[in-house]
């Protein structure tokens, strides 16, 4: 099964967000910005949703790791 570029960007961003939440990767290791920027060109509403999820995840990550 082949994924469209849009599906691939969405999958990569969702997996990166999951990895940050689980603590298996740091935000700087996930390459989310690249995939979000590519997704913005293809599907802006999904970009907005995933960007909001990513921002919330970053906020949780920073709060958790400041202690």
Secondary structure, DSSP 8 states (H G I E B T S, - for coil): ----HHHHHHHHHHHHHHHHHHTSS-GGGS-HHHHHHHHHHH-HHHHHHHHHHHHHHHHHHHHHHH-
